């Protein structure tokens, strides 16, 4: 659902309850399919590497799970906070920014990871280019909807 200026509504609380319910139901279906098929999801996500990111709401304290595409950098998982091209970072970026560790599900594995938002411009550019290569056209479409620079997040396995 786009605004009249063509951008995605943001933050999430600006969305109607009906749209939020639809998004939540969609995510729940993706999560269920992911878990039932060892990380393989069809439809829009067919052929994409997906990860389930566990995080705790910074404000609510509620446990959350967010499905998203990723690319690997060695043993690390790299994700981008695009928020569908919304004006603000997705809530999960804010949540993990204050977490020293969290959990991800990749395929049939559950891993403890250390999240870190990439601040070095050269490293961010390198990783962002890798993500764009992994999902041709996806981030380019989102970039057209905002002037915001998307956060790049590295999830490094612990232990």
ZAVO-893108 format. One record per residue (C-alpha): residue in one letter; residue number from 1; x, z, y. Coordinates in Angstrom, 3 decimals. Layout:
# residues N
   rest    nr          X          Z          Y
      a   NUM          X          Z          Y
...
END
This chain:
# residues 159
   rest    nr          X          Z          Y
      x     1      0.000      0.000      0.000
      x     2      1.706     -1.204      3.178
      x     3      0.986     -0.196      6.743
      x     4     -0.192     -2.758      9.272
      x     5      3.443     -3.282     10.350
      x     6      4.372     -4.237      6.767
      x     7      6.305     -1.060      5.954
      x     8      5.572      1.484      3.249
      x     9      3.909      4.674      4.452
      x    10      6.219      7.658      4.502
      x    11      6.560     10.578      4.049
      x    12      4.434     11.013      0.921
      x    13      1.979     13.312      2.662
      x    14      0.902     10.371      4.834
      x    15     -0.486      8.700      1.709
      x    16     -4.091      9.263      0.743
      x    17     -4.833     11.581     -2.155
      x    18     -6.091      8.565     -4.102
      x    19     -2.815      6.660     -3.648
      x    20     -0.755      9.752     -4.537
      x    21     -2.842     10.233     -7.682
      x    22     -2.283      6.585     -8.640
      x    23      1.487      6.922     -8.090
      x    24      1.585     10.154    -10.088
      x    25     -0.395      8.589    -12.941
      x    26      1.929      5.567    -12.942
      x    27      5.024      7.792    -13.085
      x    28      3.472      9.881    -15.868
      x    29      2.832      6.708    -17.902
      x    30      6.409      5.511    -17.340
      x    31      7.779      8.924    -18.372
      x    32      5.621      8.984    -21.528
      x    33      6.662      5.436    -22.500
      x    34     10.321      6.263    -21.773
      x    35     10.232      9.317    -24.032
      x    36      8.270      7.579    -26.798
      x    37     10.722      4.644    -26.922
      x    38     14.115      6.327    -26.391
      x    39     14.394      5.197    -22.790
      x    40     12.934      1.700    -23.159
      x    41     10.041      0.829    -20.855
      x    42      8.229     -2.497    -20.599
      x    43      6.271     -4.197    -17.848
      x    44      7.893     -4.155    -14.413
      x    45     10.819     -2.120    -15.778
      x    46     11.511     -4.305    -18.824
      x    47     15.229     -4.854    -19.245
      x    48     16.155     -2.277    -16.580
      x    49     18.206      0.830    -17.227
      x    50     15.965      3.797    -16.492
      x    51     16.783      7.456    -16.105
      x    52     14.480     10.452    -15.746
      x    53     15.806     12.745    -13.032
      x    54     14.750     16.393    -13.223
      x    55     14.725     18.251     -9.911
      x    56     13.157     21.273     -8.274
      x    57     11.081     20.890     -5.129
      x    58     13.051     22.332     -2.212
      x    59      9.874     23.580     -0.526
      x    60      7.474     24.093     -3.446
      x    61      9.898     25.277     -6.123
      x    62      8.001     23.086     -8.602
      x    63      9.866     21.331    -11.392
      x    64      9.610     17.560    -11.085
      x    65     10.666     14.519    -13.100
      x    66     11.193     11.185    -11.369
      x    67     11.784      7.919    -13.246
      x    68     14.151      5.455    -11.591
      x    69     16.490      2.597    -12.267
      x    70     20.210      3.244    -12.458
      x    71     23.572      1.670    -13.026
      x    72     26.545      3.236    -14.769
      x    73     29.923      3.883    -13.182
      x    74     32.084      4.988    -16.082
      x    75     30.260      7.972    -17.586
      x    76     28.373      8.612    -14.334
      x    77     24.845      7.490    -13.534
      x    78     24.315      6.006    -10.061
      x    79     20.873      5.907     -8.413
      x    80     19.635      4.868     -4.982
      x    81     17.084      6.688     -2.811
      x    82     15.154      3.632     -1.658
      x    83     11.706      5.249     -1.523
      x    84     10.271      1.742     -1.848
      x    85     11.609      0.904      1.595
      x    86      9.906      3.902      3.211
      x    87     11.138      5.300      6.511
      x    88     12.460      8.538      4.984
      x    89     14.524      9.449      1.959
      x    90     12.487     10.173     -1.160
      x    91     11.817     13.865     -1.789
      x    92     14.113     13.876     -4.828
      x    93     17.127     13.150     -2.574
      x    94     16.330     16.185     -0.430
      x    95     15.749     18.260     -3.558
      x    96     19.017     17.429     -5.317
      x    97     21.031     17.781     -2.102
      x    98     20.700     21.556     -2.522
      x    99     21.187     21.608     -6.314
      x   100     24.619     22.206     -7.838
      x   101     23.433     20.817    -11.168
      x   102     20.367     19.262    -12.711
      x   103     19.265     17.405    -15.825
      x   104     18.723     13.734    -16.576
      x   105     17.277     11.909    -19.557
      x   106     19.051      8.670    -20.472
      x   107     17.853      6.863    -23.588
      x   108     17.362      9.578    -26.194
      x   109     19.872     11.969    -24.591
      x   110     19.361     14.843    -22.164
      x   111     22.410     15.637    -20.037
      x   112     23.355     18.283    -17.487
      x   113     24.778     16.588    -14.417
      x   114     26.277     17.408    -11.044
      x   115     24.519     15.397     -8.323
      x   116     26.493     14.213     -5.315
      x   117     25.359     12.076     -2.412
      x   118     28.053      9.504     -1.682
      x   119     29.270      9.878      1.904
      x   120     32.483      7.829      1.782
      x   121     31.473      4.445      3.283
      x   122     33.797      2.392      1.060
      x   123     32.654      4.102     -2.144
      x   124     29.004      3.910     -1.068
      x   125     29.330      0.167     -0.379
      x   126     30.974     -0.429     -3.760
      x   127     28.339      1.480     -5.709
      x   128     25.445      0.052     -3.701
      x   129     26.688     -3.467     -4.466
      x   130     26.763     -2.592     -8.187
      x   131     23.183     -1.328     -8.056
      x   132     22.038     -4.469     -6.217
      x   133     23.726     -6.598     -8.873
      x   134     21.920     -4.667    -11.629
      x   135     18.476     -5.184    -10.038
      x   136     18.511     -8.580     -8.327
      x   137     16.028     -8.803     -5.464
      x   138     14.665     -5.256     -5.744
      x   139     16.734     -3.480     -3.087
      x   140     16.783     -6.585     -0.887
      x   141     12.988     -6.409     -0.747
      x   142     13.041     -2.732      0.154
      x   143     15.741     -3.285      2.796
      x   144     13.376     -5.624      4.664
      x   145     10.883     -2.788      5.071
      x   146     13.125     -0.327      6.909
      x   147     16.267      0.089      8.980
      x   148     17.197      3.242      7.029
      x   149     20.397      3.219      4.964
      x   150     19.496      4.222      1.409
      x   151     21.331      7.199     -0.058
      x   152     23.524      6.471     -3.079
      x   153     23.705      9.357     -5.539
      x   154     26.202      9.906     -8.344
      x   155     25.078     12.009    -11.312
      x   156     28.206     13.171    -13.149
      x   157     27.893     14.696    -16.635
      x   158     28.957     18.337    -16.880
      x   159     30.990     19.404    -19.896
END
